Amino acid sequence: MTHSVDRLIHNSLKEICKKCKEDFSGLAIVCYEDLSHLPYISLHKEQSFTDFDLKNINETLLRISTYSSAYHDGFHFYDINSKKLTHISQFISPPLESVAYVNIENIIPCGAREMTAYLTSSIQGIFCVGLISANKTIKVFKNNSIVK
């Protein structure tokens, strides 16, 4: 399952990257099995998904990853078991205790979103964290390593 999920995530990020328009703001997605070890909070008062077609995850992510979308900021969550987008526009805060056990020199210098993705990738229950920067660079972090 691991290789097929890896491939699915990377292919989805590539498809989103190919289809994005000039106002693309970037994208951060946490692919998970369990969120109980990841501190997070919504960046919006309500999490109403009625405006989104959650069956078409790539199109939903593409639509919300524009500067004109109120949901473009933060991290979005994808449950790899149910294959559903479960949370949109979340602030996440990976525990900093893990910094003592990882080699952050592998990633710095970097921005806040990239460091957050890197540290989050080692949290129990997190499969990987995918990023697409505003300049359309794709990175996937898994267990404190860049895998794509």
Secondary structure, 3 states (H helix, E strand, C coil): CHHHHHHHHHHHHHHHHHHCCCCECCEEEEEECCCCCCCEEECCCCCCCCCCCCCCHHHHHHHHCECCCCCCCCEEEEECCCCEEEEEEEEECCCHHHHHHCCHHHCCCCCHHHHHHHHHCCCCCEEEEEEECCCCCEEEEECCEECC
